[in-house]
Amino acid sequence: MQFPIAEAHIEVEAADLMRWQACQAFDAGLPAGASANMAKYLAAKASWEAANVCLQTHGGFGFATEYDIERKFRETRLYQVAPISTNLILSYVAEHLLGLPRSF
């Protein structure tokens, strides 16, 4: 049980570090779009993975309304599509950081 919780913690911490990097760049007047987008991507992914582990751990009880796990599971999916979808973030990173698509 401790490994999935530790994994979720690591992913949340990684998202938090990227968030702070974006904040520092913004405060310094530097471009922060890439860091902010990557922080949002990592946070959405961490949230989804943690919710998935939570639901899997609770089994059928995860769908019982008394525990609110099902509701939180549904809500965490929202982070991957709003306010900016993970596909848009990946597109931003590919275009602005990796220079894709490349013409050959």
C-alpha positions as CSV (number, residue, x, y, z in Angstrom):
1,M,0.0,0.0,0.0
2,Q,2.9,2.4,0.7
3,F,4.4,2.2,-2.8
4,P,1.4,3.8,-4.7
5,I,1.1,6.5,-2.0
6,A,4.8,7.2,-2.3
7,E,4.6,7.3,-6.1
8,A,1.7,9.8,-5.9
9,H,3.7,11.9,-3.5
10,I,6.7,12.0,-5.8
11,E,4.6,13.0,-8.8
12,V,2.9,15.8,-6.8
13,E,6.3,17.1,-5.6
14,A,7.6,17.1,-9.2
15,A,4.6,19.2,-10.3
16,D,5.1,21.5,-7.4
17,L,8.8,22.0,-8.2
18,M,7.9,22.8,-11.8
19,R,5.2,25.3,-10.6
20,W,7.8,27.1,-8.5
21,Q,10.2,27.2,-11.5
22,A,7.4,28.9,-13.5
23,C,6.7,31.4,-10.6
24,Q,10.4,32.3,-10.4
25,A,10.6,32.8,-14.2
26,F,7.5,35.0,-14.1
27,D,8.7,37.0,-11.2
28,A,12.0,37.6,-13.0
29,G,10.2,38.8,-16.1
30,L,11.3,35.8,-18.1
31,P,9.0,33.6,-20.2
32,A,7.1,31.2,-18.0
33,G,4.8,29.5,-20.5
34,A,6.7,26.3,-20.9
35,S,7.2,25.8,-17.1
36,A,3.6,26.7,-16.3
37,N,2.3,24.3,-19.0
38,M,4.5,21.5,-17.8
39,A,3.5,22.1,-14.2
40,K,-0.1,21.9,-15.1
41,Y,0.5,18.7,-17.1
42,L,2.4,17.0,-14.3
43,A,-0.2,18.1,-11.7
44,A,-3.1,16.8,-13.8
45,K,-1.2,13.5,-14.4
46,A,-0.4,13.1,-10.7
47,S,-3.9,13.8,-9.6
48,W,-5.3,11.2,-12.1
49,E,-2.8,8.6,-11.1
50,A,-3.5,9.1,-7.4
51,A,-7.3,9.0,-8.0
52,N,-6.9,5.8,-10.0
53,V,-4.9,4.1,-7.3
54,C,-7.4,5.2,-4.7
55,L,-10.3,3.8,-6.7
56,Q,-8.4,0.5,-7.4
57,T,-7.5,0.2,-3.7
58,H,-11.1,0.6,-2.5
59,G,-12.5,-1.7,-5.1
60,G,-16.3,-1.7,-5.3
61,F,-16.5,0.6,-2.3
62,G,-14.8,3.2,-4.4
63,F,-18.1,3.6,-6.3
64,A,-20.2,3.9,-3.1
65,T,-21.4,7.5,-2.7
66,E,-20.8,7.4,1.1
67,Y,-17.0,7.6,0.5
68,D,-16.8,10.4,-2.1
69,I,-14.1,8.5,-4.0
70,E,-16.2,8.1,-7.1
71,R,-17.0,11.8,-7.2
72,K,-13.3,12.8,-6.7
73,F,-12.3,10.3,-9.3
74,R,-14.6,12.0,-11.8
75,E,-13.5,15.5,-10.8
76,T,-9.8,14.7,-11.2
77,R,-10.4,13.8,-14.8
78,L,-11.5,17.4,-15.4
79,Y,-7.9,18.6,-14.7
80,Q,-6.8,16.9,-17.9
81,V,-9.2,18.8,-20.1
82,A,-9.8,22.1,-18.4
83,P,-8.9,24.9,-18.5
84,I,-6.2,23.7,-20.9
85,S,-6.2,20.1,-22.2
86,T,-3.1,18.0,-21.9
87,N,-3.1,17.7,-25.7
88,L,-2.7,21.5,-26.0
89,I,0.1,21.4,-23.4
90,L,1.9,18.6,-25.4
91,S,1.4,20.6,-28.6
92,Y,2.9,23.7,-26.9
93,V,5.9,21.9,-25.6
94,A,6.5,20.1,-28.9
95,E,6.3,23.3,-30.9
96,H,8.0,25.9,-28.5
97,L,10.6,23.7,-26.8
98,L,11.4,21.0,-29.2
99,G,10.9,22.9,-32.4
100,L,8.4,20.3,-33.8
101,P,7.3,19.6,-36.4
102,R,10.5,19.9,-38.3
103,S,10.7,20.3,-42.0
104,F,13.1,18.0,-43.8
